[in-house]
Amino acid sequence: MTRKTWTVALIVVALVVLAIGARAMAEDSSAEGDRRTITVTSSATVGSEPDQATLQIGIETQADDSADALADNDRITDDVLAALERAGVKADDVQTQSLDVSQRTVDRRTPQERTVFVADSTLAVTIRDLDSVGQVIEAAVDAGATSVRNIRFEVSDPARARTQALELAVDGARVKADAMAGAAGATVTGVERIVEEGGGRPIYEEAYRAQAFDTAATLSVVPPDELDTDVTITVTWMIG
């Protein structure tokens, strides 16, 4: 076979390949163009009973010397930890969240104005018995804590409620899609895409700081009956 013949044969093969590829692309484009979808948004809420509380206990001490401020802070922290244990809080449920030392000017614009060192530590506490939250706070304050912040009621296993909410949301999305498709003379044939729009851990936060230092009466902390887990999804359904 001559070189000219080989050249003609290669050109023919190339044209055949191009024709097949163009036909396949046209078929894919046609199939995609024929596909019909419905996109719906669905939300669901599941309520869960809180089973734990978290809070932050602050201990602040000051002295003319940084070492003395730290020593005082360490001593009071030990007292608070012992009080928490007596109140039923397990050692594993208490962590030191922060410890800072800084300088502060006190008695400004007076003859007694001076600079002192301030040691500030924070304990993160988890309380498993919600009936004892008030007693735990009082025990910490009586032992020398200077602040109680960020009291939160939580669900220890938020994944269960979240899963239930997602299942309900998908069911709701299918009901919407069936109604819309039926009204248009079509039927839902499958799912093309599901996107979760977001959601968070169920938390209820309340401020009891002012009450915590009212020693004239027993501190009463009442948790909410339920915490809501909210989810929202967007589903694209295929219809035929």
DOMIGU-149796 format. One record per residue (C-alpha): x, y, z negated; residue in three letters. Coordinates in steps of 0.2 Angstrom, whole numbers, padded with zeros to 4 digits, always signed. Layout:
XYZALA;...
! end
This chain:
+0000+0000+0000MET;+0007+0017+0005THR;+0009+0032-0007ARG;-0005+0041+0002LYS;-0017+0026-0001THR;-0012+0025-0019TRP;-0015+0044-0021THR;-0033+0042-0014VAL;-0036+0027-0025ALA;-0031+0036-0041LEU;-0042+0051-0036ILE;-0057+0040-0033VAL;-0054+0032-0050VAL;-0053+0049-0059ALA;-0069+0054-0051LEU;-0078+0039-0057VAL;-0072+0041-0074VAL;-0077+0059-0074LEU;-0094+0055-0068ALA;-0097+0041-0081ILE;-0091+0054-0095GLY;-0103+0067-0088ALA;-0118+0055-0088ARG;-0114+0050-0106ALA;-0113+0068-0112MET;-0129+0072-0103ALA;-0138+0057-0111GLU;-0131+0062-0129ASP;-0137+0080-0126SER;-0154+0074-0121SER;-0156+0062-0136ALA;-0151+0076-0148GLU;-0163+0088-0139GLY;-0177+0075-0141ASP;-0174+0073-0160ARG;-0186+0082-0171ARG;-0184+0086-0189THR;-0193+0094-0204ILE;-0183+0103-0218THR;-0192+0105-0235VAL;-0186+0111-0252THR;-0192+0103-0268SER;-0189+0106-0286SER;-0192+0095-0302ALA;-0190+0097-0321THR;-0187+0084-0334VAL;-0189+0088-0352GLY;-0177+0080-0365SER;-0177+0080-0384GLU;-0160+0088-0390PRO;-0150+0076-0400ASP;-0134+0087-0405GLN;-0129+0104-0409ALA;-0113+0113-0406THR;-0106+0129-0414LEU;-0090+0139-0417GLN;-0084+0143-0434ILE;-0072+0158-0436GLY;-0060+0160-0450ILE;-0051+0177-0451GLU;-0038+0182-0464THR;-0026+0197-0465GLN;-0010+0201-0475ALA;+0005+0213-0474ASP;+0015+0199-0468ASP;+0011+0187-0453SER;+0017+0172-0463ALA;+0005+0176-0477ASP;-0009+0179-0465ALA;-0006+0162-0457LEU;-0004+0153-0474ALA;-0021+0160-0480ASP;-0029+0155-0464ASN;-0023+0138-0465ASP;-0029+0136-0483ARG;-0046+0142-0480ILE;-0047+0131-0464THR;-0043+0116-0475ASP;-0057+0121-0487ASP;-0069+0123-0472VAL;-0065+0106-0465LEU;-0067+0098-0482ALA;-0084+0106-0484ALA;-0089+0101-0466LEU;-0085+0083-0471GLU;-0095+0084-0487ARG;-0110+0090-0476ALA;-0109+0075-0465GLY;-0099+0081-0450VAL;-0086+0068-0444LYS;-0068+0073-0442ALA;-0069+0068-0424ASP;-0082+0081-0421ASP;-0071+0095-0426VAL;-0058+0103-0416GLN;-0047+0118-0417THR;-0052+0128-0402GLN;-0040+0143-0405SER;-0027+0151-0417LEU;-0022+0169-0414ASP;-0011+0181-0424VAL;-0011+0200-0420SER;-0008+0216-0428GLN;-0022+0228-0434ARG;-0022+0246-0441THR;-0033+0248-0456VAL;-0039+0263-0465ASP;-0036+0275-0450ARG;-0034+0293-0454ARG;-0032+0291-0472THR;-0017+0291-0484PRO;-0019+0272-0485GLN;-0017+0269-0466GLU;-0006+0254-0463ARG;-0003+0240-0451THR;-0008+0222-0456VAL;-0007+0205-0448PHE;-0023+0196-0444VAL;-0024+0177-0441ALA;-0040+0172-0432ASP;-0044+0153-0430SER;-0059+0145-0422THR;-0066+0128-0425LEU;-0078+0119-0412ALA;-0090+0108-0422VAL;-0103+0095-0415THR;-0117+0091-0427ILE;-0126+0075-0423ARG;-0140+0076-0436ASP;-0150+0091-0431LEU;-0159+0092-0448ASP;-0142+0096-0456SER;-0137+0111-0445VAL;-0142+0124-0458GLY;-0133+0115-0472GLN;-0118+0113-0461VAL;-0117+0132-0458ILE;-0120+0136-0476GLU;-0106+0124-0481ALA;-0094+0132-0469ALA;-0098+0150-0475VAL;-0097+0146-0493ASP;-0080+0138-0490ALA;-0073+0154-0483GLY;-0079+0155-0464ALA;-0081+0173-0459THR;-0092+0170-0443SER;-0103+0157-0435VAL;-0106+0159-0416ARG;-0113+0151-0401ASN;-0125+0139-0409ILE;-0131+0127-0395ARG;-0143+0113-0395PHE;-0139+0100-0382GLU;-0143+0083-0374VAL;-0128+0071-0377SER;-0132+0062-0361ASP;-0138+0074-0348PRO;-0135+0063-0333ALA;-0151+0052-0337ARG;-0162+0067-0336ALA;-0153+0074-0321ARG;-0156+0057-0312THR;-0174+0057-0316GLN;-0176+0075-0310ALA;-0167+0071-0294LEU;-0179+0056-0291GLU;-0194+0067-0294LEU;-0187+0080-0282ALA;-0185+0068-0268VAL;-0202+0061-0271ASP;-0209+0078-0270GLY;-0199+0082-0254ALA;-0206+0066-0246ARG;-0224+0071-0250VAL;-0221+0088-0242LYS;-0213+0081-0227ALA;-0227+0068-0224ASP;-0241+0082-0226ALA;-0232+0093-0213MET;-0228+0079-0201ALA;-0246+0073-0202GLY;-0253+0090-0199ALA;-0242+0091-0183ALA;-0247+0074-0177GLY;-0230+0066-0181ALA;-0223+0054-0194THR;-0208+0054-0205VAL;-0195+0041-0199THR;-0180+0044-0210GLY;-0168+0056-0219VAL;-0155+0065-0210GLU;-0148+0076-0224ARG;-0150+0079-0243ILE;-0142+0094-0251VAL;-0143+0098-0270GLU;-0145+0117-0273GLU;-0138+0116-0290GLY;-0142+0114-0308GLY;-0135+0114-0325GLY;-0133+0105-0342ARG;-0149+0108-0353PRO;-0143+0120-0367ILE;-0153+0130-0379TYR;-0143+0144-0387GLU;-0148+0154-0402GLU;-0140+0167-0413ALA;-0140+0164-0432TYR;-0125+0174-0436ARG;-0134+0187-0447ALA;-0144+0173-0456GLN;-0128+0163-0460ALA;-0122+0176-0472PHE;-0139+0178-0481ASP;-0135+0168-0497THR;-0151+0173-0505ALA;-0161+0160-0496ALA;-0158+0143-0488THR;-0154+0144-0469LEU;-0167+0136-0458SER;-0162+0131-0441VAL;-0176+0124-0430VAL;-0171+0116-0414PRO;-0182+0117-0398PRO;-0194+0102-0395ASP;-0187+0100-0378GLU;-0173+0105-0366LEU;-0177+0107-0348ASP;-0166+0099-0334THR;-0170+0108-0317ASP;-0165+0103-0300VAL;-0168+0109-0283THR;-0165+0100-0267ILE;-0166+0103-0248THR;-0170+0088-0237VAL;-0170+0087-0218THR;-0182+0073-0212TRP;-0182+0065-0195MET;-0200+0063-0188ILE;-0207+0054-0173GLY;
! end
